[in-house]
Amino acid sequence: MVQGVIVHSTVADKAQALLLTDEALTFLAQLHRTFNATRISLLRARQATQRKLDAGSRLDFLPETAKIREDPSWRCAPPAPGLEDRRVEITGPTDRKMVVNALNSGTKTFMADFEDSSSPTFASMLNGQHNLYDAIRRQIDFEVNGKAYKLSDHPATLIVRPRGWHLDELRITVDGAPLSAGLFDFGLYFFHNAKELVARGSGPYFYVPKMEHYLEARLWNDVFIFAQSHLGIPHGTIRATALLETLPAAFQMEEILYELRDHSSGLNCGRWDYIFSFIKVHRSVASAVLPDRKDVTMTVPFMDSYVRLLIQTCHKRKVAAMGGMSAQIPIKADPAANDIAMEKVRADKLREVTAGHDGTWIAHPLINKIAMEIFNKHMPGPNQYHVLREEVRIAASDLLNPVVPGHITTAGVHENIETSLAYTAAWIGGNGCIPLNYLMEDAATAEITRVQLWQWVRYKSRLDTGEVITAELLEKWTDEIVPNIKKLAPAVTDEDVRIAAEYLKGQITKEWPSDFLTSDLMHILAARDGVDERLAKTVSVS
């Protein structure tokens, strides 16, 4: 019973009793009352920026922060215990089996993801927190169907990704307003585990996602200072890697590092969300229409420029420049197809390590051997901070360059529709990470597919056959594809597929695409968790 705090849903297991104590809820309420107003103002600033872009302005490096970029003297914090060498990181959701397998995978770190690879049902969010609580205390071992899951003697270092600033946790309100989902995820994990982590020689480490401005990084830093003071642990104990996954943030890499410098552990190339952001930022630019998703690779000009600038920026400030995700997963039933997929992984990891990255992401434990061998061969030390890339000169036009060779094909459009429907239906049903066509897909892929379909309709793009892509054509193809979605994602229900199809059709005919499908559809999960429908449809910024 905490004044002003209401939990609108009940999870009938021990996770809620363990985690949502009065002391923890009081801490969450303090975070909300101290920081939520700033969060809301920053979300409104995002909208104002996009309106300016729609009116014809262009992103550029900020003149008011030039001194920060030009000052060679400042550095970020040195690597914290367990983060000195991050050559391979595995990422995934926080269910109990995944947590054990990821920590035992042989990678250097595991990013436990409450964001893009999790469907945020209340049970999933709380059970995930409970699983991490148990893993930190080495009490997570369990057995299912006769198979034992036991934590190894030397597990990977744990890093947690809370949800982004744009998302609300509708199952908890403070003074009548939804709690920030990011503050909920961060706050519960930090409150229950920070001291235990430090006592065990590690620390509370985070990935912070989807920032669009250095002031959003400043807000995270303020939260870190507040939280450390609250628990009485030293300033700088927290470490945070910022996912550089929005186009506006690419123009503020140094500023983001500067704001987080006492808590920073680097930047990460969040490649799939970055493509999604590139399309959203250019939503009013007809010349920025991209071809098939498969053609938007890491070697196209705007992606290559982003990577080179990120590596240069991080190494200038002596922090990790982390590479991105190879979504391929092993194909056990087809050795020839598996060889092709694994060769794509090798090429991707070789590109990253030779460019100067200090580590990379994988989605499956069996990929670790490939990634580790390549980084071990080309990066004998714990990192490549010495690779300064001083020859790199990236202009604003390089980051904004929309030229991508390729075509829009019938197969590419069909694949986008299939992926959007299958993932969205799975997410609504409580699964935020699913294999599709031998790729491990999360929300970022669904977002790209959705906005590409919108973009092609908006600008009357043509298929390589010459046919114009219209809303009517995509609606027809969607109706034809819907009956096959359960073959791609067998666990989804007919109702969830229906909702996904209705949502996609609505999106492709909108004036502007929604910012995030996870924001749009969160009310469905909240209502299923028992939240009143009117409250479930409440969001902080419309």
Disulfide bonds with the S-S distance in Angstrom:
none
